[in-house]
Amino acid sequence: MDIGAIFIGLALLVLTVPVVVKPFRQNQSKRTGAGQRQGQASFTGHELKPQREQVLAALRDLDFDYQTGKIAEQDYTLLRSELLAQAAQLIQSQETEDEAIEKLIRARRETLSEASARKCSQCSSKLSADDWFCPGCGEPVGTACPKCGQTTTSEDSFCSKCGEPVAVKSEAKE
């Protein structure tokens, strides 16, 4: 046998082995990834949707096969119950992830509302909407123009940005 033929054979072997092994490696990584996701809220609803569609398609196929007489009733009930359990588990996983996402959205909204809360320009105390003076330092508090939102002080009669009359609150009698 010629040495060149041996080298060509070895080169073909080296080139074909990765191509043949690649699908097996991908299936293994998908299985290990699915096992890791079960214990974590990883927000991968887009990964659950194809699985759910596959289970529902398998259910449709199973029902069709049973109706056409290809599957015995005993096998049908067993396979159908297993597929229904898988579908229920996938739907429950999706709902759990949806709840976790909603919880994160609520937390983010609360953080944003706290950041946009009115604060005193002098001492940074929280102010309520009807405060004329800061409860922390007694400094007069500005109000927002009802038309454009520009901050106005209690002495202003009109907004300096748009000219809108600013509502004057009556002072408390002592």
Summary of the structure (lengths in Angstrom):
residues: 174
radius of gyration: 34.2
end to end distance: 115.5
largest distance: 115.5
contacts: 366
relative contact order: 0.05
helix: 58%
strand: 6%
